[in-house]
Amino acid sequence: MDPVYPDPHPLIDTPFRVGEWIAEPMANRITNGSKVRKLEPKVMEVLACMASRPGETVTKDEFMAEVWTGTIVTDDVLARCISELRKALGDKARSPSYVETIRKRGYRVIAPVDLDVDPDAGPRAATVPEAANPPGLTLRRPETPQRVRPTIVLWGALAAIVAILGATLAYRAGVEGVRPLGATPVTSYPGNERDPALSPDGERVAFAWDGEGSQRQFDLYVQRVDEGNPSRLTTLPTDDHSPAWSPDGEEIAFARCSTTGACGIYTVESEAGGAERLIVDTELAVQDLTWSPDGQMLAFSGRRGRQGAYSLHLLPLDGSNTRRLTSPTSTYPGDLDPAFSPDGRQLAFVRTAIDGRQDVAVVTVQGGRVRRLAREQKGVTGLDWTANGRDVVYAANREGAAGLWRVSAQGGEPQWIALGADGGEIASPSVARRGGGVAFARQMVRSQIVEVNPDGGVTQQLLQSTRDDRQPAASPNGQDIAFISTRSGTHEVWKAWPDGQNAERMSSFDGARVSAPRWSPDGRSIAVSARAEGNADIFLVLAGGETRALTRHPSDDVAPSWSADGEWIYFASNRGDEWQIYRVPTSGGDPEPVTVRGGVAAAEVPGVGLLVIRPRARGLWRLPIDETGLPRDQGVQALDANLSPADWANWTVVGDQVYTLERRFDRSADIYRLDPATETRTRVATVEDVPEDSGIAVFPDGERILLAQQSRADSDIVVVEDFE
């Protein structure tokens, strides 16, 4: 039977004011002074539907009748429109000023509405002239025709898609009138081309590629941007990566790392390759090299061994000792992607929090003073400075759009530059110091949730999706699976049946980074960590999608887990000098500390105690529970488990057994079952291509194991020449 909807209410098609914004339905835009936001037609109709009856609740059936007349759509479509509308208005679901959610009913506008508005009266957003450059974006138009090569012709259709997608997503990012810059693929070889480094004059790009070596190792190549084939610079059966040009463009520095994790830093001539010069042989794992503008030193990210946080290091080329510049307080990965400012006085870099949130920051070369420029919810995958040193360009996924962004060296709101294409993520931007242009890697990386066969570790995809799925959790009765997915455009909590069917979204955090779903013992709610206000807090996701905050603190609260009786939630927090474990009543109240020697994740095992991962040590640590029921950080016992602080999501407790996902250097991982009472440990399976924050789920009977597996990992090098 077809659904029966109420009689439609006429939609507004003339300009009206809602709060501080003027909405123009026929133009599908809203303005607030100099701010202009383009809305998709259905999003504008949703706003007009609510504005036609300000203060009144508009039910979902009424939305269906008035906005989607004659069309059957799911409730999720409406939720997405509301989410997009809130983003455009700058509204927050938890503390709304414009759109309020009425649980199990619908939505209503709570801001003042004026239906008699002249859109030409009062301040209007400035119109960008056709020939002008939008703020934060400089377009350089060459005076002579560009050379055409076969690669450009072959990729012409893709370039058109890039422009269309870029223009559409630009509006979502709050930018109007921006012409996307032409992105030209330079490589399209099988395998992975990564770590692009544009030469100072912008005419050549160096990169690492794993496509020609018999062992699939990464070697260094140089290729002209406009034509030609790549020239191979290194050929040894080791991984060579992180190329960095000398200021004069004559040499390229790079890192060569062994399977033990130790690395050497070398240089090689950029034109002919040939003889290599060893700069330093170090026990540090090295990545992300950058050469100072005066040619006197290199900077890199390094750490000792295969685990722990990366720090920034300075390597003088006069033979002096390497000096550590930063000491990140977080666990893996720490500080990455350093880039010298054009004057050589600062390094821009990416600093990562334990749950994956990343900041764009700068540090002074002399003194080591760190200053944050931008805070991101999702991964920042590389950065560089503009040639004039005024801005930092970085790759990130903002507003649901993967692309390049620029932020002033003094801080401020990031500006959209160019967006990704072909469904890929953008990584490792590199700006030419003298010639103009920016190169980056376009990555195709996705994770899918798979079921592991303990007999040999063979995996089978469980959840069908073209988006990123990870961190699965099985409900206590085995009837549902919770997981984190980007299939709605941003990180949200989803659930599905045990066979992977009937996937549905459970949360609406509106773009906040969400992690670590954990089922309550009764299976009625899910605890997660989410950055709804920038910092991470602990939330409960209840039936029907309602969320309730358990912690509100300017620190980061992550990695929740339930007590066996369901009365408490344990979590890790950096609200003190170091990461510690706290617990908070599920009914609400003030958190209380549990550990004093540090902790980044914890889980209770009935009859055994509280198991904890420490922030600066490998393994699992058992804390006994005293007669009052409180775990005590004394008399602690170390258990045999090869888990690092970065593996906070890669273990789970089922009954009185602990399952661990122990990653190897080659991206494979071993699954172990540990009995903490008897300290017996059994390897269950070995799985390939496991991402760092995969997560692991085990069904109550222990017969089914789920985890995330990387399903696609390719990257090509792309150059944008019209960039300064």
C-alpha positions in Angstrom: 0.0 0.0 0.0 1.3 3.5 -0.9 2.0 5.7 2.1 -0.6 8.3 3.0 0.7 11.8 3.6 -1.1 14.9 4.9 -2.2 17.6 2.5 0.8 19.7 1.5 1.4 23.2 2.9 2.4 25.7 0.2 6.2 26.3 0.2 7.7 29.8 0.3 9.2 30.9 -3.0 10.0 34.5 -2.1 12.9 35.8 0.0 12.6 35.5 3.7 14.7 36.0 6.8 15.5 33.3 9.3 17.6 34.5 12.2 20.6 36.4 10.8 20.3 34.9 7.3 18.3 35.9 4.3 17.1 33.0 2.2 16.3 33.3 -1.5 14.5 30.1 -2.5 14.5 30.8 -6.2 18.3 31.3 -6.1 18.9 28.4 -3.7 21.2 30.5 -1.5 21.3 32.1 1.9 23.3 35.3 2.8 24.4 36.9 6.0 26.4 40.0 5.3 29.4 39.0 3.3 28.7 35.3 3.8 27.1 33.4 1.0 26.0 29.8 1.1 24.6 27.8 -1.8 22.1 25.2 -0.9 20.9 22.2 -2.8 17.3 22.6 -4.0 15.9 20.0 -1.6 17.8 21.5 1.3 16.3 24.9 0.5 12.8 23.4 0.3 13.3 21.8 3.7 14.2 25.2 5.1 11.2 26.9 3.4 8.9 24.1 4.6 9.9 24.9 8.3 9.9 28.6 7.8 6.3 28.6 6.5 5.2 27.6 10.1 8.0 29.1 12.4 8.1 27.5 15.8 5.8 24.6 14.8 7.1 21.0 14.5 7.1 19.8 11.0 6.6 16.0 11.0 8.5 13.7 8.7 5.2 12.9 6.9 4.7 16.6 6.2 8.2 16.9 4.8 7.5 14.0 2.5 4.3 15.5 1.3 5.7 19.0 0.7 9.3 18.4 -0.3 9.3 15.0 -1.9 5.7 15.0 -3.3 5.0 11.8 -5.2 8.4 10.3 -4.3 9.1 7.6 -1.7 12.4 8.3 0.2 13.9 7.1 3.4 14.1 9.1 6.6 17.8 9.2 6.1 17.4 11.5 3.1 15.6 14.1 5.4 18.3 13.7 8.1 21.0 14.4 5.5 19.2 17.6 4.3 18.9 18.8 7.9 22.6 18.1 8.5 23.5 20.1 5.4 21.2 22.9 6.4 22.8 23.1 9.9 26.3 23.2 8.3 25.3 26.1 6.1 23.7 28.0 8.9 26.5 27.3 11.3 24.1 25.6 13.6 24.7 22.8 16.1 22.4 19.8 16.7 23.2 19.7 20.4 22.7 23.4 21.1 20.6 24.7 18.2 19.9 28.3 17.4 18.1 27.6 14.1 16.8 24.0 13.7 15.7 21.9 16.6 15.2 18.1 16.5 11.9 17.0 18.1 12.6 13.4 19.0 10.5 10.9 17.1 8.4 13.7 15.6 10.3 15.9 13.2 12.1 19.3 13.2 11.2 23.0 13.7 12.8 26.4 13.1 13.3 28.1 16.4 15.0 31.3 15.1 12.9 34.4 14.3 11.4 34.3 10.8 10.4 37.3 8.7 8.5 36.6 5.5 8.5 40.2 4.3 12.1 40.8 3.2 13.7 42.8 0.4 16.9 40.9 -0.4 18.4 44.0 -1.9 18.0 46.0 1.3 20.7 45.8 3.9 24.2 44.3 3.6 24.6 41.7 0.8 27.5 39.4 0.1 30.0 40.8 -2.2 29.8 39.4 -5.7 33.0 38.0 -7.1 33.6 39.6 -10.6 34.2 37.0 -13.3 37.8 38.1 -13.8 38.6 38.5 -10.1 40.2 35.9 -7.9 38.2 34.7 -4.9 39.6 35.3 -1.4 42.4 32.8 -0.5 42.8 31.6 -4.1 45.3 33.0 -6.7 44.8 31.9 -10.3 47.8 32.3 -12.6 46.9 32.3 -16.3 49.9 31.6 -18.5 50.4 34.0 -21.4 51.4 31.3 -23.9 49.4 28.3 -24.8 50.2 25.2 -22.7 51.8 22.3 -24.3 49.5 19.4 -24.9 50.7 15.8 -24.4 48.9 12.5 -24.8 48.4 12.1 -21.0 46.3 15.3 -21.0 44.2 14.1 -23.8 43.6 10.7 -22.2 42.6 12.3 -19.0 40.4 15.0 -20.5 37.2 13.4 -19.4 38.5 13.0 -15.9 39.6 16.7 -15.8 36.0 17.7 -16.6 34.7 15.5 -13.8 37.3 17.2 -11.5 35.9 20.6 -12.4 32.3 19.6 -11.9 32.9 17.9 -8.6 35.1 20.7 -7.4 32.5 23.3 -8.2 29.8 21.4 -6.5 31.8 20.7 -3.3 33.1 24.2 -3.2 29.6 25.4 -2.5 29.3 22.9 0.3 32.5 24.4 1.8 31.0 27.9 1.7 32.8 29.2 -1.3 30.9 30.9 -4.2 32.3 32.0 -7.5 35.5 29.8 -7.3 36.7 28.3 -10.6 38.4 25.0 -9.7 42.0 24.8 -10.8 42.9 22.3 -13.5 44.4 19.2 -12.0 46.6 17.2 -14.5 47.6 13.6 -13.8 51.3 13.2 -14.2 51.4 9.5 -13.5 48.9 6.7 -13.9 51.2 3.6 -13.4 50.2 0.4 -11.7 50.9 0.3 -8.0 51.5 3.2 -5.7 53.2 6.5 -6.7 53.5 8.5 -3.5 55.5 11.2 -1.7 55.6 13.7 -4.5 58.1 16.5 -4.3 57.9 19.3 -6.8 61.3 20.8 -7.9 62.0 24.4 -6.9 61.3 25.5 -10.5 58.1 23.5 -10.8 59.3 21.6 -13.9 60.0 18.2 -12.4 58.5 16.0 -9.7 60.3 13.4 -7.6 58.3 10.5 -6.1 58.5 7.0 -4.7 57.0 4.1 -6.7 56.7 0.4 -6.0 55.9 -0.7 -9.6 59.2 -1.9 -11.1 61.2 -3.6 -8.4 60.9 -7.4 -8.3 60.2 -7.3 -4.6 57.7 -4.5 -5.0 59.9 -2.2 -3.0 59.6 1.6 -3.3 62.3 3.3 -5.4 62.8 6.9 -6.3 61.9 8.4 -9.7 62.0 11.9 -11.3 59.7 12.9 -14.1 59.1 16.1 -16.0 55.6 17.6 -15.3 54.9 18.4 -19.0 56.2 15.3 -20.8 58.4 12.2 -20.8 58.8 9.0 -18.8 60.0 8.6 -15.3 63.8 8.3 -14.7 64.7 5.8 -12.0 67.2 7.1 -9.4 67.5 4.2 -7.0 67.4 0.4 -7.5 68.4 -1.4 -4.3 65.9 -4.0 -2.8 64.9 -1.7 0.1 62.2 0.9 0.5 63.4 4.4 -0.6 60.9 7.2 0.1 60.3 10.8 1.2 62.3 12.7 -1.5 63.3 16.3 -0.8 64.9 18.7 -3.3 67.9 20.8 -2.4 67.2 24.5 -2.9 69.2 24.6 -6.1 67.4 21.6 -7.5 70.7 19.6 -8.1 70.2 16.9 -5.4 67.4 15.0 -3.8 67.6 13.7 -0.2 65.7 10.6 0.7 65.2 8.0 3.4 66.2 4.3 2.9 64.7 2.0 5.5 65.4 -1.7 6.3 62.9 -4.3 7.5 64.1 -3.7 11.1 62.8 -0.1 10.9 66.2 1.6 11.0 66.9 4.1 8.3 69.6 6.0 6.5 69.4 9.4 5.0 71.0 9.8 1.6 71.3 12.2 -1.3 71.5 11.5 -5.0 71.9 13.8 -8.1 68.5 14.7 -9.4 69.4 14.5 -13.1 71.4 11.3 -13.5 71.0 9.4 -10.3 74.0 7.2 -9.9 76.3 7.5 -6.9 74.6 8.0 -3.6 76.0 9.9 -0.6 75.1 8.7 2.9 74.3 11.7 5.2 73.6 9.8 8.4 72.8 6.2 9.4 70.3 6.2 12.3 68.4 3.8 14.5 65.3 6.0 14.0 62.5 5.2 11.7 62.5 8.2 9.3 59.9 9.7 7.0 58.8 13.1 5.6 62.1 14.8 4.7 62.3 18.5 4.0 65.4 20.6 3.0 65.9 24.0 4.6 65.9 27.0 2.2 69.5 27.9 3.0 70.6 24.3 2.2 72.2 23.9 5.6 70.0 21.3 7.2 67.3 18.6 6.8 64.2 18.1 9.0 62.3 14.9 9.3 59.8 12.9 11.4 61.4 10.1 13.3 60.8 7.7 16.1 62.8 4.9 17.7 61.6 1.5 16.7 58.4 0.5 15.0 56.0 1.9 17.6 55.4 5.1 19.5 55.0 8.7 18.5 57.0 10.4 15.8 58.8 13.6 16.7 60.4 16.3 14.5 64.2 16.2 14.2 66.7 18.6 12.7 69.8 17.2 10.9 72.6 19.7 10.2 74.5 18.9 7.1 77.8 20.0 8.6 78.2 16.8 10.5 76.7 18.0 13.8 74.4 15.7 15.8 70.7 15.4 15.0 68.5 17.4 17.3 64.9 16.6 18.4 62.7 19.6 18.0 59.3 18.5 19.3 58.1 16.1 22.0 54.4 15.3 21.3 52.4 14.3 24.4 50.1 12.0 22.4 50.7 8.5 21.3 51.2 7.3 17.8 51.5 8.8 15.2 52.6 12.1 16.9 54.2 14.8 14.7 54.4 14.3 10.9 54.9 16.0 7.6 57.3 18.8 8.5 57.8 21.6 5.9 60.3 24.5 6.1 58.8 28.0 5.7 60.4 29.9 2.8 62.5 32.0 5.3 63.6 28.8 7.1 62.5 30.1 10.6 59.6 27.7 11.1 58.4 24.2 10.3 54.7 23.6 9.6 53.7 20.1 10.6 50.7 17.8 11.5 50.1 16.9 15.1 47.8 13.9 15.8 45.7 13.1 18.8 45.1 9.6 20.0 41.7 9.1 18.2 43.0 10.5 14.9 42.1 14.2 15.1 44.8 16.2 13.6 46.0 19.8 13.9 47.9 21.9 11.5 50.7 23.6 13.5 54.0 25.4 13.2 57.1 25.3 15.4 60.0 27.7 15.5 63.3 26.2 14.4 65.0 28.1 17.2 63.3 27.5 20.5 60.8 24.9 19.5 57.7 27.0 20.2 54.6 25.2 18.9 51.5 27.1 17.7 48.3 25.6 16.2 47.0 27.1 12.9 43.9 24.9 12.3 42.1 22.0 14.0 40.7 19.3 11.8 38.2 16.5 12.6 39.5 14.1 10.0 42.9 13.2 8.7 45.4 15.8 7.5 47.5 13.9 4.9 50.3 16.4 4.3 51.1 20.1 3.9 53.5 22.7 2.5 54.0 26.4 2.5 53.0 28.8 -0.3 56.0 30.2 -2.1 55.5 33.7 -0.4 55.3 32.1 3.1 52.0 33.7 3.9 49.9 30.5 4.0 50.2 26.8 4.7 48.6 24.5 2.2 47.3 21.2 3.5 45.3 18.2 2.4 42.3 17.2 4.5 38.7 16.0 4.3 36.6 19.0 5.4 32.9 19.4 5.1 32.7 15.9 3.6 35.0 17.0 0.7 38.5 15.7 0.2 40.8 18.5 -1.1 43.4 21.1 -0.6 43.0 24.0 1.9 45.0 27.0 2.8 45.3 28.7 6.2 47.1 31.9 7.0 50.4 31.5 8.8 48.8 33.7 11.5 45.8 31.3 11.8 42.2 31.8 10.9 39.5 30.1 8.9 40.9 27.7 6.2 40.0 28.5 2.6 39.1 25.9 0.0 41.6 25.7 -2.9 41.1 22.5 -5.0 39.2 19.4 -4.5 39.9 15.8 -5.2 38.4 13.8 -8.0 37.5 10.2 -8.9 36.5 9.5 -5.3 40.0 9.7 -4.1 41.7 11.4 -1.1 44.5 14.0 -1.6 47.8 13.6 0.2 51.3 15.1 0.4 50.9 18.5 -1.3 54.3 19.9 -2.5 54.6 23.5 -3.7 57.2 24.8 -6.1 59.4 27.4 -4.5 60.1 29.5 -7.6 58.1 28.3 -10.5 54.5 28.1 -9.2 52.3 25.0 -9.0 51.5 22.3 -6.5 51.8 18.5 -6.8 50.0 16.0 -4.7 49.1 12.3 -4.5 45.6 11.2 -5.3 44.9 8.1 -3.2 42.2 5.5 -3.5 42.1 3.9 -0.1 39.1 2.2 1.4 38.6 -0.2 4.3 35.9 -2.8 4.4 34.6 -5.0 7.2 35.4 -8.7 6.6 34.8 -12.0 8.4 37.9 -14.0 9.2 38.1 -17.7 8.8 40.3 -19.0 11.6 41.5 -21.8 9.3 44.2 -19.9 7.5 43.0 -16.4 8.0 41.0 -16.2 4.7 38.7 -13.2 4.8 35.3 -12.6 3.2 33.7 -9.2 2.8 30.6 -8.9 5.1 29.4 -5.4 4.5 28.9 -4.1 1.0 29.9 -0.5 0.6 32.1 1.8 -1.6 32.9 3.9 1.4 35.2 3.4 4.4 34.0 1.0 7.1 35.9 0.0 10.2 35.9 -0.6 14.0 33.2 -3.3 14.1 31.5 -4.3 17.4 29.2 -7.3 17.9 26.2 -6.9 20.2 26.1 -9.1 23.4 23.4 -11.3 21.9 25.1 -11.5 18.5 22.1 -10.0 16.7 23.6 -6.8 15.5 26.9 -5.3 14.4 27.9 -1.7 15.1 30.6 0.0 13.1 32.0 3.4 12.0 31.4 4.3 8.4 31.6 7.2 6.0 28.9 5.9 3.7 26.7 8.9 4.6 29.5 11.3 3.8 31.0 11.7 7.3 31.9 9.5 10.2 28.8 8.1 11.8 27.8 5.1 13.9 26.0 2.4 11.8 24.5 -1.0 12.6 23.7 -4.0 10.5 22.4 -7.5 10.9 25.0 -10.3 11.6 25.0 -11.2 7.9 25.8 -7.6 6.9 22.3 -6.8 5.6 20.0 -4.0 6.6 22.7 -1.4 7.4 21.2 1.7 8.9 22.7 4.9 10.4 22.4 5.2 14.1 23.9 8.7 14.8 23.9 12.2 13.4 27.1 13.9 14.6 27.1 16.2 11.6 30.7 15.8 10.5 32.4 15.3 13.9 35.0 12.5 14.1 33.5 9.4 15.7 35.3 6.4 16.9 35.2 3.2 19.1 31.6 2.0 19.2 31.0 -0.3 22.2 27.7 -2.0 23.0 26.2 -1.9 26.5 25.8 -5.2 28.2 22.1 -5.2 27.7 22.5 -4.3 24.0 20.3 -1.2 24.2 22.8 1.6 23.6 26.3 2.2 22.1 29.0 4.2 23.7 31.3 6.2 21.4 33.8 9.0 21.4 32.9 12.0 19.2 34.3 15.4 18.6 31.0 17.3 18.4 32.5 20.5 19.7 36.1 20.0 18.6 37.4 18.2 21.6 36.4 14.5 22.1 33.6 13.6 24.6 31.9 10.3 25.4 28.4 9.9 24.1 25.7 7.2 24.3 23.8 6.5 21.1 20.4 5.3 22.1 17.6 3.5 20.2 16.1 5.8 17.6 19.4 7.7 17.0 19.2 10.0 20.1 22.6 10.8 21.6 23.4 11.8 25.2 26.7 13.3 26.3 28.3 11.6 29.3 31.4 13.9 29.5 31.8 17.6 28.7 35.4 18.7 29.2 37.9 20.8 27.2 40.3 17.8 27.1 39.9 14.7 24.9 37.9 11.8 26.2 38.3 8.7 24.0 38.1 4.9 23.9 35.0 4.1 25.9 34.2 0.6 27.3 31.5 -0.7 29.7 31.8 -2.2 33.1 30.4 -5.8 33.3 27.3 -4.6 35.2 26.6 -1.7 32.8 26.8 0.9 35.5 30.1 2.5 34.5 31.9 3.5 31.3 35.7 3.6 31.4 37.5 6.0 29.0 40.9 7.5 28.4 41.4 11.2 28.9 44.3 13.7 28.8 42.7 16.1 31.2 45.8 15.7 33.4 49.5 15.7 32.7 49.3 12.3 31.0 46.7 10.0 29.5 44.8 8.2 32.3 41.8 6.0 32.6 38.7 7.4 34.2 35.2 6.1 34.7 31.8 7.8 34.6 28.4 6.6 35.7 26.2 5.7 32.8 23.3 7.5 34.5 25.4 10.7 34.5 27.7 12.3 37.0 31.3 13.4 37.5 34.1 11.1 36.2 36.5 9.6 38.7 40.1 8.6 38.0 41.1 5.0 37.9 44.8 4.9 36.9 47.8 6.9 38.1 50.4 5.3 35.9 48.7 6.1 32.6 46.2 4.5 30.2 44.9 5.0 26.7 42.3 2.2 26.7 40.7 -0.2 29.2 38.2 -3.1 29.4 36.8 -5.0 32.4 37.1 -8.8 32.5 34.7 -10.5 35.0 36.6 -12.2 37.8 40.0 -11.0 36.5 40.1 -7.2 36.8 40.6 -4.2 34.5 42.9 -4.6 31.6 44.7 -1.4 30.5 46.9 -0.3 27.6 49.6 2.1 28.9 50.5 5.3 26.9 54.3 4.6 26.9 54.6 0.8 27.0 53.7 -2.2 25.0 51.4 -4.9 26.3 48.3 -5.3 28.5 48.3 -4.6 32.2 45.9 -6.2 34.7 44.6 -3.9 37.5 43.0 -5.8 40.4 39.5 -4.7 41.6 39.2 -4.0 45.3 36.4 -4.9 47.7 34.6 -1.7 46.8 34.5 -2.6 43.1 37.0 0.0 42.1 40.1 -1.0 40.0 43.4 -0.1 41.7 46.5 0.9 39.8 48.8 -1.1 42.2 49.8 -4.7 42.3 49.6 -4.6 38.5 50.4 -7.6 36.4 51.8 -7.5 32.8 50.1 -9.9 30.4 51.6 -11.3 27.2 50.1 -9.2 24.4 52.0 -7.4 21.7 49.8 -4.2 21.7 51.2 -0.7 21.4 49.4 2.5 22.5 48.3 2.9 18.8 46.3 -0.4 19.2 43.8 1.1 21.6 41.0 0.0 19.2 42.5 -3.4 18.3 41.3 -5.6 21.1 38.1 -6.8 22.7 36.8 -8.8 25.6 34.3 -11.6 25.1 33.2 -13.3 28.3 36.5 -14.1 30.2 38.6 -14.2 27.0 40.6 -11.4 25.4 41.1 -11.1 21.6 44.0 -9.0 20.3 44.8 -7.8 16.8 48.6 -7.5 16.8 49.8 -5.6 13.7 53.1 -6.3 12.0 55.5 -3.9 10.1 54.2 -5.2 6.7 50.6 -4.3 7.5 49.6 -7.9 8.3 48.3 -8.7 11.7 48.0 -11.8 14.0 44.8 -12.5 15.9 45.4 -14.0 19.4 43.0 -15.3 22.0 44.3 -14.7 25.6 43.0 -16.2 28.8 44.1 -13.6 31.4 43.2 -16.0 34.3 45.6 -18.7 33.1 47.8 -16.5 30.9 47.5 -18.9 28.0 47.7 -17.4 24.6 46.7 -18.9 21.3 47.2 -17.6 17.7 43.9 -17.8 15.9 44.7 -16.4 12.4 46.9 -14.1 10.4 45.3 -11.4 8.1 46.9 -9.2 5.5 46.3 -5.5 4.8 45.0 -4.4 8.2 44.7 -0.6 8.8 46.1 0.8 12.0 42.7 1.5 13.6 40.9 -1.6 12.2 39.2 -2.6 15.4 38.1 -6.2 16.1 34.7 -7.8 16.9 34.1 -11.3 18.2 30.6 -12.8 18.5 29.6 -14.2 21.9 30.2 -17.8 20.9 33.7 -16.9 19.7 33.1 -18.5 16.4 32.9 -15.4 14.2 35.6 -12.7 14.1 35.2 -9.4 12.2 37.8 -6.7 11.5 38.6 -4.0 8.9 40.8 -4.8 5.9 42.2 -2.4 3.4 40.3 -3.1 0.1 42.0 -0.7 -2.2 45.2 1.2 -2.0 46.4 3.0 -5.2 47.8 6.4 -5.7 48.9 8.6 -8.7 50.7 11.9 -8.8 48.7 15.0 -9.9 50.0 18.5 -10.6 48.0 21.8 -10.5 50.0 24.3 -12.5 47.7 27.3 -12.0 48.6 27.8 -8.4 50.7 30.3 -6.5 
